[in-house]
Amino acid sequence: MNFDAYKLISTDFSPLPSLHAGDPVIEWVDRFTGVEAVAVLVGSDGEVPAALGLDREALARAGFTGAAGGTLVVPTSEGPLLVAVGAGSLGELDEHALRDAAANATRATKGKASFGLQVPELDMDAETLGRVLAEGVLLARYAFTPLKNGGKYTALERVQVRAGRTNATQAADGTGVARINARAANIARDLCNAPPSHLTAVVLAEVAKDLGERFGFEVQEFDREALIGMRCGGILGVNAGSTQEPRMLKLHYTPQGTPTGHLGLVGKGIMYDSGGVSLKPSDPMHLLMKMDMGGAASVLATFTALRDLGASAEVTGFLMCTDNMPDGSAYKLGDVLNTRSGLTIEVKNTDAEGRLVMCDALTLAVEDKVDAVIDIATLTGAALMALGQLTAALLGNDQELIDAVRTSAANTDEQVWQLPLERKYRKQLDSDIADISNLGGKYAGATTAALFLEEFVGQTPWAHLDIAGTMQSDTNDVWRSKGATGFGTRTLIDLAQNFSRR
């Protein structure tokens, strides 16, 4: 079927903070002029900004204490809408709390095309201040709108920031970095929010090639025949029940100068996951399975930032893209798949398909002699049950690499938690007829899934991010907009910027 690659994904992949919200001007000013609203950050301690015209007692009577997340519209007889936004204790207002406060201010002025943001005097360098404020604004104002005919969404056009004696030039440098990070995260969100009927594996290949041309990375496309020739039996097995062709996309970024190292990234790209023959129940989670390509979306989006941020490492990415459908030709429980590594896999559950599509990509990354490889996948319900929707599971075979991922996640406020790669559970993956099975026992599902993937990386340093819980948000939650979150994108960008071989 010949889909228009950009029918529902925005045709404008130019360097915007969002593919849909336009490119708002963010400027640093001494006074606000011509804005429709002014959001004033107020701490739970310290002085109340004079701009509100109220003292702390008056705010408290209205139920506003300055606690983080609180907002209060202050009545005015004229001028722009005035909103008090709680920032929490000013002494504890670090960059993550400030990003959240900027996001809350943005949501409090929803429906306005322009607003001013007044920030208290803070002991924070201007570039960091500019970066986190802009990230909060650009991530919070995201909305997926291409399918809506009209509606109430108002694009954000201008933000004026008043931040005391902040160096405007340095703050603008931070804002520029924020635009690149937020643009990437919002590209990942767009891809995950797009309907599976429109964003197929073939269409994603076209989108990737367009992004590669615009943002300076190479894209190689491998169709079904190529995958057969490469002996990639994992993705071919999963694809057997789909009328849509599979695609493996190999992305490559080459830095200027001598690379500091070679990083491999692998993303799970299940464009829609019905569960296959092991059919999922028809519940709200089934509806979210258009986002089962969230790992691939994050890897692809990461590549859009590398050139613009001057990443010094060579980076190779593999996106393993296919539907998982229950056609009459679909792979079945008891089938045995042959992989590029030579290992054979007994299928014990067709809904444990993510590890099957990724195993050959891990083999290919090792063949490319990467210095380290990280895979990211919406892999297990066990990770969701254990850690919820705010924290991704992190496992791996190399503590130094795991610590690097943890540092990058902390830098971006994308929470991760290391789970044990307990190898005593490996026997749960034993098969009577093949080298390994694709399903462990009833317990420790996130760990046994990671143990399966470890079989394909050999001695190469490897880390695994299970983002099954963090791929989407049920509500607008500070910088996480309802729907796809783009989780992992900013973590991978930070990691790639700082990666070097040992």
C-alpha positions as CSV (number, residue, x, y, z in Angstrom):
1,M,0.0,0.0,0.0
2,N,1.4,3.4,-1.0
3,F,1.0,5.7,2.0
4,D,2.0,9.4,1.8
5,A,4.9,9.6,4.3
6,Y,3.8,13.0,5.5
7,K,0.0,12.8,5.3
8,L,-0.3,13.0,9.1
9,I,3.2,13.7,10.2
10,S,4.1,17.4,9.7
11,T,5.9,18.1,6.5
12,D,8.0,20.7,8.2
13,F,11.0,18.9,9.8
14,S,13.0,22.2,10.0
15,P,14.7,22.9,13.3
16,L,11.6,23.7,15.3
17,P,11.0,23.0,19.0
18,S,7.9,21.2,18.0
19,L,6.6,19.8,14.7
20,H,3.2,21.3,15.5
21,A,3.4,24.2,17.8
22,G,5.5,26.4,15.6
23,D,8.7,28.1,16.6
24,P,8.0,30.5,19.4
25,V,10.4,33.4,19.9
26,I,12.0,33.2,23.4
27,E,13.5,36.5,24.4
28,W,15.1,37.9,27.6
29,V,13.6,41.3,28.5
30,D,13.7,43.9,31.3
31,R,10.0,44.5,31.0
32,F,7.0,42.7,29.4
33,T,5.5,44.2,26.3
34,G,2.5,43.0,24.2
35,V,2.0,39.6,25.9
36,E,-1.4,38.2,26.6
37,A,-0.5,36.7,30.0
38,V,2.3,37.0,32.6
39,A,3.2,34.0,34.8
40,V,5.1,34.9,38.0
41,L,7.1,32.2,39.8
42,V,6.5,32.5,43.5
43,G,8.5,30.5,46.1
44,S,7.0,29.0,49.2
45,D,9.5,31.2,51.1
46,G,11.1,34.5,50.4
47,E,9.5,37.7,49.2
48,V,6.4,37.7,47.1
49,P,7.1,39.5,43.7
50,A,5.6,43.0,43.7
51,A,4.2,42.3,40.2
52,L,1.4,40.3,41.8
53,G,0.2,43.2,43.9
54,L,-0.6,40.8,46.8
55,D,1.3,39.8,50.0
56,R,1.8,36.2,51.2
57,E,-1.2,36.4,53.6
58,A,-3.5,37.4,50.8
59,L,-2.2,34.6,48.6
60,A,-2.7,32.1,51.4
61,R,-6.3,33.2,51.9
62,A,-6.8,32.3,48.2
63,G,-5.3,28.9,48.9
64,F,-2.0,29.6,47.2
65,T,1.2,28.8,49.3
66,G,3.9,28.9,46.6
67,A,4.2,25.1,46.8
68,A,5.5,23.5,43.6
69,G,2.7,22.9,41.1
70,G,0.3,25.3,42.5
71,T,-1.2,28.1,40.4
72,L,-3.5,31.0,41.0
73,V,-5.1,33.4,38.5
74,V,-4.9,36.9,40.1
75,P,-7.8,39.1,39.1
76,T,-6.8,42.4,37.3
77,S,-9.0,45.1,35.9
78,E,-6.8,45.5,32.8
79,G,-3.7,44.3,31.1
80,P,-2.5,40.7,30.5
81,L,-3.8,37.7,32.4
82,L,-1.8,37.4,35.7
83,V,-0.9,34.0,37.1
84,A,1.0,33.1,40.2
85,V,2.9,29.8,39.8
86,G,4.3,27.9,42.8
87,A,8.0,27.1,42.6
88,G,8.5,25.6,46.0
89,S,11.4,26.5,48.3
90,L,13.6,29.0,46.5
91,G,16.6,27.5,48.3
92,E,15.9,24.1,46.7
93,L,15.0,25.4,43.2
94,D,17.5,23.4,41.2
95,E,17.4,23.0,37.4
96,H,14.8,20.2,37.4
97,A,12.4,22.1,39.7
98,L,12.9,25.2,37.5
99,R,12.1,23.2,34.4
100,D,8.9,21.9,36.1
101,A,8.0,25.4,37.2
102,A,8.4,26.7,33.6
103,A,6.2,23.8,32.4
104,N,3.5,24.6,34.9
105,A,3.6,28.3,33.9
106,T,3.2,27.3,30.3
107,R,0.2,25.1,31.1
108,A,-1.3,27.8,33.3
109,T,-1.3,30.2,30.3
110,K,-2.7,27.6,27.8
111,G,-4.7,29.2,25.1
112,K,-2.5,32.2,24.9
113,A,-0.3,32.8,21.9
114,S,2.2,34.8,24.0
115,F,3.1,35.1,27.7
116,G,5.7,36.6,30.0
117,L,7.6,34.5,32.6
118,Q,9.0,36.3,35.6
119,V,11.7,34.3,37.4
120,P,13.2,35.2,40.8
121,E,16.9,35.9,41.4
122,L,18.6,32.5,41.4
123,D,22.2,31.2,42.0
124,M,22.3,29.5,38.6
125,D,24.5,30.2,35.6
126,A,22.7,31.9,32.8
127,E,23.1,29.2,30.2
128,T,21.6,26.5,32.4
129,L,18.8,28.9,33.4
130,G,18.0,29.5,29.7
131,R,18.2,25.9,28.8
132,V,15.9,24.5,31.5
133,L,13.3,27.3,31.3
134,A,13.1,26.8,27.5
135,E,12.9,23.0,27.8
136,G,10.0,23.4,30.3
137,V,8.1,25.7,28.0
138,L,8.7,23.8,24.7
139,L,8.0,20.3,26.1
140,A,4.9,21.4,28.0
141,R,3.3,23.2,25.1
142,Y,3.5,20.2,22.8
143,A,0.3,18.8,21.4
144,F,-0.4,16.3,18.6
145,T,-2.8,18.2,16.3
146,P,-2.5,17.1,12.6
147,L,-5.7,15.0,12.8
148,K,-7.8,17.7,14.4
149,N,-10.0,19.8,12.1
150,G,-10.0,23.1,13.9
151,G,-10.3,22.8,17.6
152,K,-9.1,25.0,20.5
153,Y,-5.4,24.5,20.2
154,T,-3.5,27.8,20.1
155,A,0.1,27.8,18.9
156,L,2.6,29.5,21.1
157,E,4.3,32.4,19.2
158,R,6.3,34.4,21.8
159,V,7.7,34.0,25.3
160,Q,9.3,36.9,27.1
161,V,11.5,36.0,30.1
162,R,12.4,38.4,32.9
163,A,15.1,37.1,35.1
164,G,16.8,39.9,37.0
165,R,20.4,40.4,36.1
166,T,20.7,37.3,34.0
167,N,23.2,37.6,31.1
168,A,20.8,37.5,28.1
169,T,23.4,36.3,25.6
170,Q,24.4,33.4,27.7
171,A,20.8,32.6,28.5
172,A,20.0,32.6,24.8
173,D,22.8,30.1,24.2
174,G,21.1,27.8,26.7
175,T,17.8,28.4,24.9
176,G,19.4,27.2,21.6
177,V,20.4,23.9,23.2
178,A,16.9,23.5,24.6
179,R,15.3,24.0,21.2
180,I,17.4,21.1,19.8
181,N,16.6,18.8,22.8
182,A,12.9,19.6,22.8
183,R,12.7,19.4,19.0
184,A,14.1,15.8,19.2
185,A,11.8,14.8,22.0
186,N,8.8,16.2,20.2
187,I,9.7,14.3,17.0
188,A,9.7,11.1,19.0
189,R,6.3,12.1,20.5
190,D,4.9,12.8,17.0
191,L,6.0,9.4,15.7
192,C,4.5,7.6,18.7
193,N,1.3,9.5,18.6
194,A,0.8,8.9,14.9
195,P,-1.9,6.2,14.0
196,P,-0.5,2.8,13.0
197,S,-2.6,2.8,9.9
198,H,-0.5,5.7,8.6
199,L,2.9,5.3,10.2
200,T,3.9,1.8,9.0
201,A,7.5,0.5,8.9
202,V,7.7,1.5,5.2
203,V,6.5,5.1,6.0
204,L,8.9,5.4,8.9
205,A,11.8,4.6,6.5
206,E,10.7,7.5,4.4
207,V,10.5,9.8,7.4
208,A,13.9,8.7,8.6
209,K,15.5,9.4,5.2
210,D,14.0,12.9,5.2
211,L,15.2,13.6,8.7
212,G,18.6,12.2,7.8
213,E,18.9,14.7,4.9
214,R,17.9,17.6,7.1
215,F,19.9,16.8,10.2
216,G,23.1,15.3,8.8
217,F,23.0,11.5,9.3
218,E,23.0,8.6,6.9
219,V,20.1,6.2,6.6
220,Q,20.2,2.7,5.0
221,E,17.0,0.9,4.4
222,F,16.7,-2.9,4.4
223,D,13.5,-4.6,3.1
224,R,12.2,-8.1,3.6
225,E,14.4,-9.6,0.9
226,A,17.5,-7.9,2.3
227,L,16.6,-9.2,5.8
228,I,16.3,-12.7,4.5
229,G,19.7,-12.4,3.0
230,M,21.1,-11.2,6.3
231,R,19.5,-14.1,8.2
232,C,17.6,-11.8,10.5
233,G,15.1,-14.5,11.5
234,G,13.8,-12.6,14.6
235,I,12.2,-9.7,12.8
236,L,11.1,-11.9,9.9
237,G,9.3,-14.3,12.2
238,V,7.4,-11.5,14.0
239,N,6.5,-9.9,10.6
240,A,5.1,-13.2,9.1
241,G,1.5,-12.3,10.1
242,S,1.6,-8.7,8.8
243,T,0.5,-7.5,5.4
244,Q,3.0,-4.6,5.8
245,E,6.7,-5.1,4.9
246,P,9.2,-5.0,7.7
247,R,12.1,-2.5,7.6
248,M,15.5,-2.4,9.3
249,L,16.9,1.1,9.3
250,K,20.6,1.6,9.9
251,L,21.4,5.2,10.9
252,H,25.0,6.6,11.0
253,Y,26.4,9.8,12.3
254,T,30.0,10.8,11.7
255,P,31.3,13.7,13.7
256,Q,33.8,16.3,12.5
257,G,37.3,15.4,13.5
258,T,38.5,12.1,15.1
259,P,35.6,10.3,16.9
260,T,35.9,10.0,20.6
261,G,34.3,6.6,20.4
262,H,31.7,4.5,18.5
263,L,28.3,4.2,20.2
264,G,25.6,1.7,19.0
265,L,21.9,2.3,19.6
266,V,19.2,-0.2,19.0
267,G,15.5,0.7,19.1
268,K,12.5,-1.6,19.1
269,G,10.1,-0.5,16.4
270,I,6.9,-2.6,16.7
271,M,4.6,-0.3,14.7
272,Y,1.5,-2.0,16.2
273,D,1.5,-4.9,18.6
274,S,-1.6,-7.0,18.6
275,G,0.3,-9.7,20.5
276,G,0.1,-11.9,17.4
277,V,-1.4,-15.4,18.0
278,S,-1.0,-14.7,21.7
279,L,-3.6,-11.9,21.3
280,K,-3.7,-9.1,23.8
281,P,-7.0,-8.4,25.5
282,S,-9.0,-5.6,24.1
283,D,-8.5,-3.0,26.8
284,P,-7.0,0.5,27.0
285,M,-3.5,-0.9,26.9
286,H,-4.2,-2.4,23.5
287,L,-5.0,1.1,22.2
288,L,-1.5,2.2,23.3
289,M,0.2,-0.4,21.2
290,K,0.7,2.1,18.4
291,M,3.5,3.4,20.7
292,D,5.3,0.0,20.8
293,M,7.8,1.6,18.5
294,G,8.7,4.2,21.2
295,G,12.3,2.9,21.4
296,A,12.9,3.3,17.7
297,A,11.3,6.7,17.8
298,S,13.7,7.8,20.5
299,V,16.7,6.5,18.7
300,L,15.7,8.2,15.4
301,A,14.9,11.4,17.2
302,T,18.3,11.3,19.0
303,F,20.1,11.4,15.6
304,T,18.3,14.7,14.7
305,A,20.3,16.4,17.5
306,L,23.8,15.0,17.1
307,R,25.1,17.3,14.4
308,D,23.5,20.5,15.8
309,L,25.0,19.8,19.2
310,G,28.4,18.9,17.8
311,A,28.4,15.4,19.3
312,S,32.0,14.1,19.0
313,A,31.3,10.3,19.0
314,E,30.5,8.2,16.0
315,V,27.0,6.8,16.5
316,T,25.3,3.9,14.6
317,G,21.6,3.1,15.2
318,F,19.4,0.2,14.2
319,L,15.7,0.5,14.1
320,M,13.8,-2.8,13.9
321,C,10.4,-2.1,12.5
322,T,7.4,-4.3,11.9
323,D,3.8,-5.0,13.0
324,N,3.0,-8.0,15.1
325,M,-0.3,-9.3,13.7
326,P,-2.3,-12.6,14.0
327,D,-2.7,-13.5,10.3
328,G,-3.0,-17.0,9.1
329,S,0.6,-17.0,8.2
330,A,1.7,-15.6,11.6
331,Y,4.4,-17.3,13.6
332,K,3.1,-19.6,16.2
333,L,3.9,-20.9,19.7
334,G,6.4,-23.7,19.2
335,D,8.0,-22.3,16.1
336,V,11.8,-22.0,16.1
337,L,13.5,-18.9,14.6
338,N,17.0,-18.8,13.2
339,T,18.9,-15.7,14.0
340,R,21.9,-14.0,12.4
341,S,24.1,-14.9,15.4
342,G,23.4,-18.6,14.7
343,L,21.3,-19.1,17.9
344,T,17.9,-20.7,17.5
345,I,14.9,-19.4,19.4
346,E,11.8,-21.4,20.4
347,V,8.7,-19.2,20.4
348,K,6.8,-19.7,23.6
349,N,4.8,-16.5,23.4
350,T,4.3,-14.4,20.3
351,D,3.6,-11.3,22.5
352,A,7.3,-11.5,23.6
353,E,8.2,-10.1,20.2
354,G,10.3,-7.1,21.0
355,R,13.3,-9.1,22.0
356,L,13.0,-11.1,18.8
357,V,13.2,-8.1,16.5
358,M,16.1,-6.6,18.5
359,C,18.3,-9.6,18.9
360,D,19.6,-9.5,15.3
361,A,20.3,-5.7,15.6
362,L,22.4,-6.3,18.6
363,T,24.4,-8.9,16.7
364,L,24.8,-6.4,13.8
365,A,26.0,-3.7,16.2
366,V,28.6,-6.0,17.7
367,E,29.7,-6.9,14.1
368,D,30.2,-3.2,13.5
369,K,32.6,-3.2,16.4
370,V,30.9,-0.5,18.5
371,D,32.6,0.4,21.7
372,A,29.3,0.0,23.6
373,V,25.6,-0.6,22.7
374,I,22.4,0.6,24.3
375,D,19.0,-0.7,23.4
376,I,15.8,1.0,24.3
377,A,12.4,-0.7,24.1
378,T,8.9,-0.7,25.4
379,L,9.6,-4.3,26.3
380,T,7.8,-5.7,29.4
381,G,4.7,-5.1,31.5
382,A,6.9,-6.2,34.4
383,A,8.9,-3.0,34.2
384,L,5.6,-1.0,34.3
385,M,4.3,-3.0,37.2
386,A,7.5,-2.6,39.2
387,L,8.4,1.0,38.5
388,G,5.2,2.7,37.3
389,Q,5.0,5.4,34.6
390,L,7.7,7.7,35.8
391,T,10.7,5.4,35.9
392,A,12.3,3.2,33.3
393,A,14.1,0.0,34.1
394,L,17.9,-0.1,33.4
395,L,19.9,-3.3,33.2
396,G,23.2,-4.3,31.6
397,N,26.5,-6.1,31.7
398,D,28.8,-3.2,32.3
399,Q,28.5,-1.0,35.4
400,E,30.5,1.9,34.0
401,L,28.1,2.1,31.0
402,I,25.1,1.8,33.3
403,D,26.4,4.6,35.4
404,A,26.9,6.7,32.3
405,V,23.2,6.1,31.4
406,R,22.1,6.9,34.9
407,T,24.1,10.2,34.8
408,S,22.6,11.3,31.5
409,A,19.1,10.3,32.8
410,A,19.7,12.4,35.9
411,N,20.9,15.3,33.8
412,T,17.6,15.3,31.8
413,D,15.2,14.4,34.6
414,E,14.2,11.2,32.8
415,Q,14.1,8.8,35.7
416,V,15.7,5.3,35.5
417,W,16.3,2.6,38.1
418,Q,18.9,-0.1,37.8
419,L,17.4,-3.6,38.2
420,P,19.7,-6.7,38.8
421,L,20.7,-8.7,35.8
422,E,20.4,-11.9,38.0
423,R,21.9,-14.7,35.9
424,K,20.5,-17.4,38.1
425,Y,17.2,-16.7,36.3
426,R,18.8,-17.5,32.9
427,K,17.7,-21.2,33.2
428,Q,14.1,-20.0,32.8
429,L,14.9,-19.3,29.2
430,D,16.1,-22.8,28.5
431,S,14.4,-24.7,25.6
432,D,14.2,-28.4,25.0
433,I,14.4,-28.0,21.2
434,A,16.3,-24.8,20.6
435,D,19.2,-22.8,22.0
436,I,17.0,-20.4,23.9
437,S,13.3,-19.6,24.3
438,N,11.8,-16.1,24.1
439,L,9.9,-16.3,27.5
440,G,11.0,-16.9,31.0
441,G,8.8,-17.8,34.0
442,K,6.1,-15.9,35.8
443,Y,8.4,-13.6,37.8
444,A,11.2,-11.1,37.1
445,G,10.0,-10.6,33.6
446,A,12.1,-7.4,33.0
447,T,15.2,-9.3,34.1
448,T,14.6,-12.4,32.0
449,A,13.9,-10.2,29.0
450,A,17.2,-8.5,29.5
451,L,19.0,-11.9,30.0
452,F,17.6,-12.9,26.6
453,L,19.1,-9.8,24.9
454,E,22.4,-10.3,26.7
455,E,22.9,-13.5,24.7
456,F,23.4,-11.5,21.6
457,V,26.0,-8.9,22.8
458,G,28.9,-11.1,23.7
459,Q,31.5,-9.2,25.6
460,T,30.5,-5.8,24.3
461,P,29.5,-3.3,27.0
462,W,25.7,-3.1,26.8
463,A,22.9,-1.4,28.6
464,H,19.2,-2.0,28.2
465,L,16.4,0.6,28.9
466,D,12.9,-0.8,29.3
467,I,10.5,2.1,28.8
468,A,7.2,0.2,28.7
469,G,5.9,2.3,31.6
470,T,7.4,5.7,30.7
471,M,6.4,5.7,27.0
472,Q,3.2,7.6,27.7
473,S,1.5,9.8,30.2
474,D,-2.2,9.6,31.1
475,T,-2.3,13.3,32.0
476,N,-0.5,16.5,31.4
477,D,2.2,16.2,34.1
478,V,4.7,19.2,34.2
479,W,6.8,18.8,31.0
480,R,5.3,15.4,30.1
481,S,2.3,16.1,27.9
482,K,-0.6,13.7,27.7
483,G,0.1,10.9,25.3
484,A,3.5,9.9,24.1
485,T,6.4,11.3,26.2
486,G,9.4,10.8,23.9
487,F,11.1,9.3,27.0
488,G,14.7,8.3,26.5
489,T,15.4,10.8,23.7
490,R,17.1,13.5,25.8
491,T,18.9,10.8,27.8
492,L,20.4,9.3,24.7
493,I,21.3,12.7,23.3
494,D,23.2,13.6,26.5
495,L,24.9,10.2,26.6
496,A,26.0,10.5,22.9
497,Q,27.4,14.0,23.6
498,N,29.6,12.7,26.4
499,F,30.5,9.2,25.1
500,S,34.1,8.1,24.6
501,R,35.8,4.8,24.3
502,R,37.8,3.6,27.3
